[in-house]
Amino acid sequence: MSLDRSLKSASGLTKHRNVLTRAERIDKLTDAQKFNPEEDDPLGLLKVANRKVIAGGKSPKKAEAEGEGTEPAGGQEETAPPAA
C-alpha cells in the first residue's frame, strides 16, 4: 500500500506557504516598523505579502561579463570575410 502525499517526510513543511501565522505576521510587521507589540492589538493585523523568491538562472549582466572573456587575442573583433 502506498503512502499518501500529505503524510510523507518533513520536506513538505519547507515549501512556500501563502498564509502566515499570526506570530509570523507580527514579526514581519515589527521588522517593517508598522506594528508595536507593546501598544498595538494583535487582532485585526494588516495584510502582509509573502512573496516566494524565485531562483532563476544567470542574470543578463553576468552572462555578458562571462561572454566578454571569449574575445579573440589582442582584444580586436573578428570581421566576417566579404561575401563573394
PyMOL Python script that loads the backbone (N, CA, C, O; Angstrom):
from pymol import cmd

cmd.read_pdbstr("""\
ATOM      1  N   MET A   1       0.844  -1.176   0.000  1.00  0.00           N
ATOM      2  CA  MET A   1       0.000   0.000   0.000  1.00  0.00           C
ATOM      3  C   MET A   1       0.893   1.246   0.000  1.00  0.00           C
ATOM      4  O   MET A   1       1.901   1.284   0.707  1.00  0.00           O
ATOM      5  N   SER A   2       0.536   2.243  -0.774  1.00  0.00           N
ATOM      6  CA  SER A   2       1.368   3.448  -0.874  1.00  0.00           C
ATOM      7  C   SER A   2       1.026   4.447   0.220  1.00  0.00           C
ATOM      8  O   SER A   2      -0.050   4.404   0.817  1.00  0.00           O
ATOM      9  N   LEU A   3       1.951   5.330   0.460  1.00  0.00           N
ATOM     10  CA  LEU A   3       1.803   6.359   1.487  1.00  0.00           C
ATOM     11  C   LEU A   3       1.222   7.617   0.866  1.00  0.00           C
ATOM     12  O   LEU A   3       1.679   8.048  -0.193  1.00  0.00           O
ATOM     13  N   ASP A   4       0.230   8.209   1.500  1.00  0.00           N
ATOM     14  CA  ASP A   4      -0.394   9.418   0.984  1.00  0.00           C
ATOM     15  C   ASP A   4       0.616  10.561   0.937  1.00  0.00           C
ATOM     16  O   ASP A   4       1.505  10.645   1.785  1.00  0.00           O
ATOM     17  N   ARG A   5       0.477  11.450  -0.065  1.00  0.00           N
ATOM     18  CA  ARG A   5       1.417  12.564  -0.234  1.00  0.00           C
ATOM     19  C   ARG A   5       1.501  13.449   0.999  1.00  0.00           C
ATOM     20  O   ARG A   5       2.580  13.937   1.337  1.00  0.00           O
ATOM     21  N   SER A   6       0.383  13.662   1.673  1.00  0.00           N
ATOM     22  CA  SER A   6       0.373  14.567   2.831  1.00  0.00           C
ATOM     23  C   SER A   6       1.076  13.974   4.046  1.00  0.00           C
ATOM     24  O   SER A   6       1.402  14.697   4.988  1.00  0.00           O
ATOM     25  N   LEU A   7       1.312  12.667   4.032  1.00  0.00           N
ATOM     26  CA  LEU A   7       1.933  12.017   5.189  1.00  0.00           C
ATOM     27  C   LEU A   7       3.418  11.742   4.987  1.00  0.00           C
ATOM     28  O   LEU A   7       4.043  11.097   5.828  1.00  0.00           O
ATOM     29  N   LYS A   8       3.981  12.212   3.908  1.00  0.00           N
ATOM     30  CA  LYS A   8       5.397  11.952   3.647  1.00  0.00           C
ATOM     31  C   LYS A   8       6.278  12.772   4.568  1.00  0.00           C
ATOM     32  O   LYS A   8       5.779  13.462   5.457  1.00  0.00           O
ATOM     33  N   SER A   9       7.584  12.704   4.364  1.00  0.00           N
ATOM     34  CA  SER A   9       8.561  13.300   5.272  1.00  0.00           C
ATOM     35  C   SER A   9       8.356  14.799   5.487  1.00  0.00           C
ATOM     36  O   SER A   9       7.507  15.424   4.852  1.00  0.00           O
ATOM     37  N   ALA A  10       9.133  15.344   6.373  1.00  0.00           N
ATOM     38  CA  ALA A  10       9.016  16.747   6.771  1.00  0.00           C
ATOM     39  C   ALA A  10       9.422  17.714   5.668  1.00  0.00           C
ATOM     40  O   ALA A  10       9.282  18.924   5.843  1.00  0.00           O
ATOM     41  N   SER A  11       9.922  17.220   4.535  1.00  0.00           N
ATOM     42  CA  SER A  11      10.319  18.132   3.467  1.00  0.00           C
ATOM     43  C   SER A  11       9.114  18.895   2.928  1.00  0.00           C
ATOM     44  O   SER A  11       9.281  19.964   2.341  1.00  0.00           O
ATOM     45  N   GLY A  12       7.929  18.381   3.109  1.00  0.00           N
ATOM     46  CA  GLY A  12       6.722  19.076   2.666  1.00  0.00           C
ATOM     47  C   GLY A  12       6.453  20.330   3.476  1.00  0.00           C
ATOM     48  O   GLY A  12       5.741  21.224   3.020  1.00  0.00           O
ATOM     49  N   LEU A  13       7.014  20.404   4.669  1.00  0.00           N
ATOM     50  CA  LEU A  13       6.800  21.575   5.512  1.00  0.00           C
ATOM     51  C   LEU A  13       7.666  22.754   5.086  1.00  0.00           C
ATOM     52  O   LEU A  13       7.403  23.886   5.491  1.00  0.00           O
ATOM     53  N   THR A  14       8.678  22.513   4.288  1.00  0.00           N
ATOM     54  CA  THR A  14       9.596  23.576   3.919  1.00  0.00           C
ATOM     55  C   THR A  14       9.187  24.310   2.653  1.00  0.00           C
ATOM     56  O   THR A  14       9.831  25.294   2.289  1.00  0.00           O
ATOM     57  N   LYS A  15       8.136  23.867   1.968  1.00  0.00           N
ATOM     58  CA  LYS A  15       7.755  24.543   0.740  1.00  0.00           C
ATOM     59  C   LYS A  15       7.055  25.867   1.045  1.00  0.00           C
ATOM     60  O   LYS A  15       6.690  26.140   2.188  1.00  0.00           O
ATOM     61  N   HIS A  16       6.876  26.668   0.023  1.00  0.00           N
ATOM     62  CA  HIS A  16       6.337  28.011   0.178  1.00  0.00           C
ATOM     63  C   HIS A  16       4.884  27.984   0.647  1.00  0.00           C
ATOM     64  O   HIS A  16       4.072  27.207   0.146  1.00  0.00           O
ATOM     65  N   ARG A  17       4.570  28.842   1.612  1.00  0.00           N
ATOM     66  CA  ARG A  17       3.197  28.981   2.097  1.00  0.00           C
ATOM     67  C   ARG A  17       2.734  30.407   1.846  1.00  0.00           C
ATOM     68  O   ARG A  17       3.479  31.353   2.102  1.00  0.00           O
ATOM     69  N   ASN A  18       1.527  30.570   1.353  1.00  0.00           N
ATOM     70  CA  ASN A  18       0.983  31.906   1.125  1.00  0.00           C
ATOM     71  C   ASN A  18       0.420  32.515   2.397  1.00  0.00           C
ATOM     72  O   ASN A  18       0.400  33.737   2.543  1.00  0.00           O
ATOM     73  N   VAL A  19      -0.030  31.689   3.306  1.00  0.00           N
ATOM     74  CA  VAL A  19      -0.667  32.179   4.530  1.00  0.00           C
ATOM     75  C   VAL A  19       0.321  32.092   5.678  1.00  0.00           C
ATOM     76  O   VAL A  19       0.915  31.041   5.919  1.00  0.00           O
ATOM     77  N   LEU A  20       0.494  33.198   6.384  1.00  0.00           N
ATOM     78  CA  LEU A  20       1.407  33.234   7.524  1.00  0.00           C
ATOM     79  C   LEU A  20       0.623  33.110   8.822  1.00  0.00           C
ATOM     80  O   LEU A  20      -0.549  33.482   8.886  1.00  0.00           O
ATOM     81  N   THR A  21       1.270  32.588   9.847  1.00  0.00           N
ATOM     82  CA  THR A  21       0.636  32.544  11.156  1.00  0.00           C
ATOM     83  C   THR A  21       0.645  33.957  11.752  1.00  0.00           C
ATOM     84  O   THR A  21       1.347  34.838  11.256  1.00  0.00           O
ATOM     85  N   ARG A  22      -0.117  34.163  12.789  1.00  0.00           N
ATOM     86  CA  ARG A  22      -0.176  35.486  13.407  1.00  0.00           C
ATOM     87  C   ARG A  22       1.207  35.908  13.918  1.00  0.00           C
ATOM     88  O   ARG A  22       1.589  37.071  13.785  1.00  0.00           O
ATOM     89  N   ALA A  23       1.945  34.979  14.492  1.00  0.00           N
ATOM     90  CA  ALA A  23       3.286  35.304  15.004  1.00  0.00           C
ATOM     91  C   ALA A  23       4.220  35.728  13.870  1.00  0.00           C
ATOM     92  O   ALA A  23       4.996  36.672  14.023  1.00  0.00           O
ATOM     93  N   GLU A  24       4.144  35.030  12.729  1.00  0.00           N
ATOM     94  CA  GLU A  24       4.976  35.398  11.585  1.00  0.00           C
ATOM     95  C   GLU A  24       4.595  36.772  11.042  1.00  0.00           C
ATOM     96  O   GLU A  24       5.463  37.556  10.659  1.00  0.00           O
ATOM     97  N   ARG A  25       3.293  37.061  11.011  1.00  0.00           N
ATOM     98  CA  ARG A  25       2.836  38.375  10.537  1.00  0.00           C
ATOM     99  C   ARG A  25       3.313  39.475  11.474  1.00  0.00           C
ATOM    100  O   ARG A  25       3.738  40.538  11.021  1.00  0.00           O
ATOM    101  N   ILE A  26       3.246  39.225  12.779  1.00  0.00           N
ATOM    102  CA  ILE A  26       3.705  40.220  13.754  1.00  0.00           C
ATOM    103  C   ILE A  26       5.202  40.460  13.579  1.00  0.00           C
ATOM    104  O   ILE A  26       5.652  41.604  13.643  1.00  0.00           O
ATOM    105  N   ASP A  27       5.978  39.401  13.360  1.00  0.00           N
ATOM    106  CA  ASP A  27       7.423  39.559  13.151  1.00  0.00           C
ATOM    107  C   ASP A  27       7.712  40.413  11.926  1.00  0.00           C
ATOM    108  O   ASP A  27       8.549  41.314  11.985  1.00  0.00           O
ATOM    109  N   LYS A  28       7.029  40.143  10.814  1.00  0.00           N
ATOM    110  CA  LYS A  28       7.261  40.918   9.585  1.00  0.00           C
ATOM    111  C   LYS A  28       6.850  42.374   9.771  1.00  0.00           C
ATOM    112  O   LYS A  28       7.555  43.280   9.326  1.00  0.00           O
ATOM    113  N   LEU A  29       5.702  42.605  10.432  1.00  0.00           N
ATOM    114  CA  LEU A  29       5.241  43.980  10.642  1.00  0.00           C
ATOM    115  C   LEU A  29       6.145  44.728  11.611  1.00  0.00           C
ATOM    116  O   LEU A  29       6.364  45.929  11.451  1.00  0.00           O
ATOM    117  N   THR A  30       6.673  44.032  12.616  1.00  0.00           N
ATOM    118  CA  THR A  30       7.589  44.658  13.561  1.00  0.00           C
ATOM    119  C   THR A  30       8.883  45.058  12.866  1.00  0.00           C
ATOM    120  O   THR A  30       9.420  46.138  13.115  1.00  0.00           O
ATOM    121  N   ASP A  31       9.388  44.174  11.981  1.00  0.00           N
ATOM    122  CA  ASP A  31      10.601  44.499  11.221  1.00  0.00           C
ATOM    123  C   ASP A  31      10.386  45.711  10.324  1.00  0.00           C
ATOM    124  O   ASP A  31      11.299  46.515  10.131  1.00  0.00           O
ATOM    125  N   ALA A  32       9.169  45.845   9.770  1.00  0.00           N
ATOM    126  CA  ALA A  32       8.861  46.972   8.891  1.00  0.00           C
ATOM    127  C   ALA A  32       8.413  48.200   9.694  1.00  0.00           C
ATOM    128  O   ALA A  32       8.048  49.220   9.109  1.00  0.00           O
ATOM    129  N   GLN A  33       8.438  48.109  11.015  1.00  0.00           N
ATOM    130  CA  GLN A  33       8.043  49.181  11.933  1.00  0.00           C
ATOM    131  C   GLN A  33       6.608  49.644  11.698  1.00  0.00           C
ATOM    132  O   GLN A  33       6.318  50.838  11.769  1.00  0.00           O
ATOM    133  N   LYS A  34       5.708  48.695  11.417  1.00  0.00           N
ATOM    134  CA  LYS A  34       4.289  49.005  11.244  1.00  0.00           C
ATOM    135  C   LYS A  34       3.463  48.431  12.385  1.00  0.00           C
ATOM    136  O   LYS A  34       2.239  48.562  12.399  1.00  0.00           O
ATOM    137  N   PHE A  35       4.134  47.795  13.344  1.00  0.00           N
ATOM    138  CA  PHE A  35       3.443  47.195  14.476  1.00  0.00           C
ATOM    139  C   PHE A  35       4.335  47.301  15.699  1.00  0.00           C
ATOM    140  O   PHE A  35       5.522  46.980  15.647  1.00  0.00           O
ATOM    141  N   ASN A  36       3.748  47.760  16.809  1.00  0.00           N
ATOM    142  CA  ASN A  36       4.464  47.845  18.073  1.00  0.00           C
ATOM    143  C   ASN A  36       3.805  46.846  19.027  1.00  0.00           C
ATOM    144  O   ASN A  36       2.667  47.065  19.442  1.00  0.00           O
ATOM    145  N   PRO A  37       4.490  45.754  19.385  1.00  0.00           N
ATOM    146  CA  PRO A  37       3.873  44.717  20.214  1.00  0.00           C
ATOM    147  C   PRO A  37       3.390  45.217  21.580  1.00  0.00           C
ATOM    148  O   PRO A  37       2.480  44.630  22.165  1.00  0.00           O
ATOM    149  N   GLU A  38       3.983  46.280  22.082  1.00  0.00           N
ATOM    150  CA  GLU A  38       3.597  46.768  23.405  1.00  0.00           C
ATOM    151  C   GLU A  38       2.332  47.617  23.346  1.00  0.00           C
ATOM    152  O   GLU A  38       1.582  47.657  24.322  1.00  0.00           O
ATOM    153  N   GLU A  39       2.076  48.291  22.236  1.00  0.00           N
ATOM    154  CA  GLU A  39       0.946  49.215  22.153  1.00  0.00           C
ATOM    155  C   GLU A  39      -0.198  48.722  21.272  1.00  0.00           C
ATOM    156  O   GLU A  39      -1.364  48.968  21.581  1.00  0.00           O
ATOM    157  N   ASP A  40       0.120  48.025  20.174  1.00  0.00           N
ATOM    158  CA  ASP A  40      -0.887  47.652  19.199  1.00  0.00           C
ATOM    159  C   ASP A  40      -1.565  46.332  19.561  1.00  0.00           C
ATOM    160  O   ASP A  40      -0.994  45.482  20.243  1.00  0.00           O
ATOM    161  N   ASP A  41      -2.807  46.190  19.079  1.00  0.00           N
ATOM    162  CA  ASP A  41      -3.590  44.989  19.313  1.00  0.00           C
ATOM    163  C   ASP A  41      -3.224  43.920  18.276  1.00  0.00           C
ATOM    164  O   ASP A  41      -3.196  44.218  17.082  1.00  0.00           O
ATOM    165  N   PRO A  42      -2.944  42.684  18.703  1.00  0.00           N
ATOM    166  CA  PRO A  42      -2.569  41.642  17.741  1.00  0.00           C
ATOM    167  C   PRO A  42      -3.739  41.122  16.909  1.00  0.00           C
ATOM    168  O   PRO A  42      -3.537  40.336  15.983  1.00  0.00           O
ATOM    169  N   LEU A  43      -4.945  41.548  17.227  1.00  0.00           N
ATOM    170  CA  LEU A  43      -6.105  41.165  16.423  1.00  0.00           C
ATOM    171  C   LEU A  43      -6.348  42.228  15.358  1.00  0.00           C
ATOM    172  O   LEU A  43      -6.161  43.418  15.610  1.00  0.00           O
ATOM    173  N   GLY A  44      -6.755  41.810  14.199  1.00  0.00           N
ATOM    174  CA  GLY A  44      -7.011  42.746  13.106  1.00  0.00           C
ATOM    175  C   GLY A  44      -5.730  43.314  12.532  1.00  0.00           C
ATOM    176  O   GLY A  44      -5.650  44.511  12.258  1.00  0.00           O
ATOM    177  N   LEU A  45      -4.727  42.470  12.348  1.00  0.00           N
ATOM    178  CA  LEU A  45      -3.441  42.917  11.809  1.00  0.00           C
ATOM    179  C   LEU A  45      -3.565  43.322  10.349  1.00  0.00           C
ATOM    180  O   LEU A  45      -4.499  42.922   9.654  1.00  0.00           O
ATOM    181  N   LEU A  46      -2.616  44.114   9.901  1.00  0.00           N
ATOM    182  CA  LEU A  46      -2.548  44.482   8.498  1.00  0.00           C
ATOM    183  C   LEU A  46      -2.196  43.264   7.655  1.00  0.00           C
ATOM    184  O   LEU A  46      -1.644  42.283   8.155  1.00  0.00           O
ATOM    185  N   LYS A  47      -2.523  43.342   6.373  1.00  0.00           N
ATOM    186  CA  LYS A  47      -2.147  42.264   5.472  1.00  0.00           C
ATOM    187  C   LYS A  47      -0.644  42.298   5.238  1.00  0.00           C
ATOM    188  O   LYS A  47      -0.035  43.367   5.195  1.00  0.00           O
ATOM    189  N   VAL A  48      -0.055  41.120   5.086  1.00  0.00           N
ATOM    190  CA  VAL A  48       1.375  41.005   4.869  1.00  0.00           C
ATOM    191  C   VAL A  48       1.592  40.150   3.624  1.00  0.00           C
ATOM    192  O   VAL A  48       1.107  39.022   3.542  1.00  0.00           O
ATOM    193  N   ALA A  49       2.325  40.698   2.657  1.00  0.00           N
ATOM    194  CA  ALA A  49       2.633  39.946   1.442  1.00  0.00           C
ATOM    195  C   ALA A  49       3.771  38.982   1.726  1.00  0.00           C
ATOM    196  O   ALA A  49       4.793  39.361   2.297  1.00  0.00           O
ATOM    197  N   ASN A  50       3.588  37.751   1.326  1.00  0.00           N
ATOM    198  CA  ASN A  50       4.616  36.738   1.497  1.00  0.00           C
ATOM    199  C   ASN A  50       4.985  36.228   0.118  1.00  0.00           C
ATOM    200  O   ASN A  50       4.407  35.252  -0.361  1.00  0.00           O
ATOM    201  N   ARG A  51       5.935  36.875  -0.518  1.00  0.00           N
ATOM    202  CA  ARG A  51       6.326  36.549  -1.882  1.00  0.00           C
ATOM    203  C   ARG A  51       7.370  35.446  -1.884  1.00  0.00           C
ATOM    204  O   ARG A  51       8.283  35.430  -1.058  1.00  0.00           O
ATOM    205  N   LYS A  52       7.220  34.538  -2.812  1.00  0.00           N
ATOM    206  CA  LYS A  52       8.200  33.479  -2.983  1.00  0.00           C
ATOM    207  C   LYS A  52       9.356  34.026  -3.807  1.00  0.00           C
ATOM    208  O   LYS A  52       9.152  34.624  -4.864  1.00  0.00           O
ATOM    209  N   VAL A  53      10.553  33.819  -3.319  1.00  0.00           N
ATOM    210  CA  VAL A  53      11.736  34.272  -4.035  1.00  0.00           C
ATOM    211  C   VAL A  53      12.050  33.241  -5.106  1.00  0.00           C
ATOM    212  O   VAL A  53      12.222  32.058  -4.812  1.00  0.00           O
ATOM    213  N   ILE A  54      12.122  33.697  -6.348  1.00  0.00           N
ATOM    214  CA  ILE A  54      12.367  32.783  -7.458  1.00  0.00           C
ATOM    215  C   ILE A  54      13.852  32.749  -7.745  1.00  0.00           C
ATOM    216  O   ILE A  54      14.475  33.778  -8.008  1.00  0.00           O
ATOM    217  N   ALA A  55      14.405  31.563  -7.691  1.00  0.00           N
ATOM    218  CA  ALA A  55      15.817  31.394  -8.005  1.00  0.00           C
ATOM    219  C   ALA A  55      15.921  31.123  -9.494  1.00  0.00           C
ATOM    220  O   ALA A  55      15.571  30.041  -9.964  1.00  0.00           O
ATOM    221  N   GLY A  56      16.398  32.103 -10.226  1.00  0.00           N
ATOM    222  CA  GLY A  56      16.479  31.959 -11.670  1.00  0.00           C
ATOM    223  C   GLY A  56      17.876  31.599 -12.110  1.00  0.00           C
ATOM    224  O   GLY A  56      18.749  31.297 -11.297  1.00  0.00           O
ATOM    225  N   GLY A  57      18.066  31.635 -13.397  1.00  0.00           N
ATOM    226  CA  GLY A  57      19.369  31.354 -13.984  1.00  0.00           C
ATOM    227  C   GLY A  57      20.284  32.546 -13.827  1.00  0.00           C
ATOM    228  O   GLY A  57      20.097  33.376 -12.937  1.00  0.00           O
ATOM    229  N   LYS A  58      21.261  32.624 -14.684  1.00  0.00           N
ATOM    230  CA  LYS A  58      22.201  33.723 -14.616  1.00  0.00           C
ATOM    231  C   LYS A  58      21.532  35.016 -15.061  1.00  0.00           C
ATOM    232  O   LYS A  58      20.712  35.016 -15.979  1.00  0.00           O
ATOM    233  N   SER A  59      21.882  36.105 -14.413  1.00  0.00           N
ATOM    234  CA  SER A  59      21.333  37.389 -14.812  1.00  0.00           C
ATOM    235  C   SER A  59      22.000  37.827 -16.112  1.00  0.00           C
ATOM    236  O   SER A  59      23.114  37.388 -16.399  1.00  0.00           O
ATOM    237  N   PRO A  60      21.355  38.676 -16.903  1.00  0.00           N
ATOM    238  CA  PRO A  60      21.948  39.115 -18.174  1.00  0.00           C
ATOM    239  C   PRO A  60      23.304  39.784 -18.003  1.00  0.00           C
ATOM    240  O   PRO A  60      24.173  39.632 -18.863  1.00  0.00           O
ATOM    241  N   LYS A  61      23.505  40.519 -16.916  1.00  0.00           N
ATOM    242  CA  LYS A  61      24.785  41.191 -16.691  1.00  0.00           C
ATOM    243  C   LYS A  61      25.908  40.177 -16.511  1.00  0.00           C
ATOM    244  O   LYS A  61      26.998  40.349 -17.057  1.00  0.00           O
ATOM    245  N   LYS A  62      25.639  39.109 -15.736  1.00  0.00           N
ATOM    246  CA  LYS A  62      26.664  38.101 -15.520  1.00  0.00           C
ATOM    247  C   LYS A  62      26.948  37.331 -16.807  1.00  0.00           C
ATOM    248  O   LYS A  62      28.096  36.990 -17.092  1.00  0.00           O
ATOM    249  N   ALA A  63      25.901  37.058 -17.579  1.00  0.00           N
ATOM    250  CA  ALA A  63      26.088  36.330 -18.830  1.00  0.00           C
ATOM    251  C   ALA A  63      26.940  37.152 -19.799  1.00  0.00           C
ATOM    252  O   ALA A  63      27.785  36.596 -20.501  1.00  0.00           O
ATOM    253  N   GLU A  64      26.726  38.467 -19.843  1.00  0.00           N
ATOM    254  CA  GLU A  64      27.526  39.329 -20.713  1.00  0.00           C
ATOM    255  C   GLU A  64      28.970  39.376 -20.228  1.00  0.00           C
ATOM    256  O   GLU A  64      29.899  39.350 -21.035  1.00  0.00           O
ATOM    257  N   ALA A  65      29.161  39.445 -18.914  1.00  0.00           N
ATOM    258  CA  ALA A  65      30.512  39.509 -18.361  1.00  0.00           C
ATOM    259  C   ALA A  65      31.287  38.232 -18.687  1.00  0.00           C
ATOM    260  O   ALA A  65      32.483  38.284 -18.976  1.00  0.00           O
ATOM    261  N   GLU A  66      30.607  37.092 -18.640  1.00  0.00           N
ATOM    262  CA  GLU A  66      31.270  35.839 -18.969  1.00  0.00           C
ATOM    263  C   GLU A  66      31.538  35.757 -20.465  1.00  0.00           C
ATOM    264  O   GLU A  66      32.532  35.165 -20.888  1.00  0.00           O
ATOM    265  N   GLY A  67      30.662  36.344 -21.263  1.00  0.00           N
ATOM    266  CA  GLY A  67      30.826  36.336 -22.708  1.00  0.00           C
ATOM    267  C   GLY A  67      31.981  37.212 -23.161  1.00  0.00           C
ATOM    268  O   GLY A  67      32.546  36.980 -24.230  1.00  0.00           O
ATOM    269  N   GLU A  68      32.344  38.217 -22.367  1.00  0.00           N
ATOM    270  CA  GLU A  68      33.436  39.118 -22.714  1.00  0.00           C
ATOM    271  C   GLU A  68      34.772  38.404 -22.698  1.00  0.00           C
ATOM    272  O   GLU A  68      35.697  38.833 -23.387  1.00  0.00           O
ATOM    273  N   GLY A  69      34.903  37.347 -21.949  1.00  0.00           N
ATOM    274  CA  GLY A  69      36.154  36.615 -21.854  1.00  0.00           C
ATOM    275  C   GLY A  69      36.460  35.795 -23.097  1.00  0.00           C
ATOM    276  O   GLY A  69      37.547  35.226 -23.196  1.00  0.00           O
ATOM    277  N   THR A  70      35.541  35.718 -24.041  1.00  0.00           N
ATOM    278  CA  THR A  70      35.753  34.906 -25.230  1.00  0.00           C
ATOM    279  C   THR A  70      36.180  35.738 -26.430  1.00  0.00           C
ATOM    280  O   THR A  70      36.016  35.302 -27.570  1.00  0.00           O
ATOM    281  N   GLU A  71      36.723  36.925 -26.197  1.00  0.00           N
ATOM    282  CA  GLU A  71      37.174  37.774 -27.298  1.00  0.00           C
ATOM    283  C   GLU A  71      38.414  37.182 -27.939  1.00  0.00           C
ATOM    284  O   GLU A  71      39.159  36.460 -27.276  1.00  0.00           O
ATOM    285  N   PRO A  72      38.658  37.471 -29.220  1.00  0.00           N
ATOM    286  CA  PRO A  72      39.876  36.990 -29.871  1.00  0.00           C
ATOM    287  C   PRO A  72      41.119  37.639 -29.260  1.00  0.00           C
ATOM    288  O   PRO A  72      41.023  38.658 -28.576  1.00  0.00           O
ATOM    289  N   ALA A  73      42.266  37.048 -29.509  1.00  0.00           N
ATOM    290  CA  ALA A  73      43.517  37.573 -28.951  1.00  0.00           C
ATOM    291  C   ALA A  73      43.761  38.979 -29.462  1.00  0.00           C
ATOM    292  O   ALA A  73      43.463  39.285 -30.617  1.00  0.00           O
ATOM    293  N   GLY A  74      44.297  39.830 -28.613  1.00  0.00           N
ATOM    294  CA  GLY A  74      44.594  41.195 -28.985  1.00  0.00           C
ATOM    295  C   GLY A  74      43.427  42.132 -28.727  1.00  0.00           C
ATOM    296  O   GLY A  74      43.564  43.343 -28.901  1.00  0.00           O
ATOM    297  N   GLY A  75      42.290  41.604 -28.320  1.00  0.00           N
ATOM    298  CA  GLY A  75      41.149  42.444 -27.999  1.00  0.00           C
ATOM    299  C   GLY A  75      40.467  43.025 -29.218  1.00  0.00           C
ATOM    300  O   GLY A  75      39.654  43.936 -29.070  1.00  0.00           O
ATOM    301  N   GLN A  76      40.757  42.544 -30.417  1.00  0.00           N
ATOM    302  CA  GLN A  76      40.116  43.060 -31.615  1.00  0.00           C
ATOM    303  C   GLN A  76      38.967  42.148 -32.016  1.00  0.00           C
ATOM    304  O   GLN A  76      39.007  40.936 -31.803  1.00  0.00           O
ATOM    305  N   GLU A  77      37.962  42.746 -32.592  1.00  0.00           N
ATOM    306  CA  GLU A  77      36.822  41.972 -33.037  1.00  0.00           C
ATOM    307  C   GLU A  77      37.148  41.330 -34.395  1.00  0.00           C
ATOM    308  O   GLU A  77      37.833  41.910 -35.237  1.00  0.00           O
ATOM    309  N   GLU A  78      36.634  40.125 -34.566  1.00  0.00           N
ATOM    310  CA  GLU A  78      36.814  39.455 -35.842  1.00  0.00           C
ATOM    311  C   GLU A  78      35.810  40.036 -36.841  1.00  0.00           C
ATOM    312  O   GLU A  78      34.664  40.315 -36.489  1.00  0.00           O
ATOM    313  N   THR A  79      36.246  40.212 -38.072  1.00  0.00           N
ATOM    314  CA  THR A  79      35.341  40.686 -39.099  1.00  0.00           C
ATOM    315  C   THR A  79      35.055  39.542 -40.046  1.00  0.00           C
ATOM    316  O   THR A  79      35.936  38.735 -40.344  1.00  0.00           O
ATOM    317  N   ALA A  80      33.839  39.474 -40.512  1.00  0.00           N
ATOM    318  CA  ALA A  80      33.463  38.414 -41.429  1.00  0.00           C
ATOM    319  C   ALA A  80      34.067  38.696 -42.799  1.00  0.00           C
ATOM    320  O   ALA A  80      34.135  39.854 -43.210  1.00  0.00           O
ATOM    321  N   PRO A  81      34.506  37.666 -43.513  1.00  0.00           N
ATOM    322  CA  PRO A  81      35.055  37.906 -44.864  1.00  0.00           C
ATOM    323  C   PRO A  81      33.954  38.418 -45.784  1.00  0.00           C
ATOM    324  O   PRO A  81      32.796  38.032 -45.627  1.00  0.00           O
ATOM    325  N   PRO A  82      34.286  39.268 -46.730  1.00  0.00           N
ATOM    326  CA  PRO A  82      33.263  39.807 -47.612  1.00  0.00           C
ATOM    327  C   PRO A  82      32.586  38.703 -48.411  1.00  0.00           C
ATOM    328  O   PRO A  82      33.223  37.748 -48.855  1.00  0.00           O
ATOM    329  N   ALA A  83      31.291  38.857 -48.579  1.00  0.00           N
ATOM    330  CA  ALA A  83      30.538  37.850 -49.322  1.00  0.00           C
ATOM    331  C   ALA A  83      30.892  37.933 -50.801  1.00  0.00           C
ATOM    332  O   ALA A  83      30.968  39.027 -51.361  1.00  0.00           O
ATOM    333  N   ALA A  84      31.108  36.790 -51.433  1.00  0.00           N
ATOM    334  CA  ALA A  84      31.511  36.805 -52.854  1.00  0.00           C
ATOM    335  C   ALA A  84      30.338  36.617 -53.769  1.00  0.00           C
ATOM    336  O   ALA A  84      30.503  36.605 -54.989  1.00  0.00           O
TER     337      ALA A  84
END
""", "prot")
cmd.dss("prot")
cmd.show_as("cartoon", "prot")
cmd.util.cbc("prot")
cmd.orient("prot")
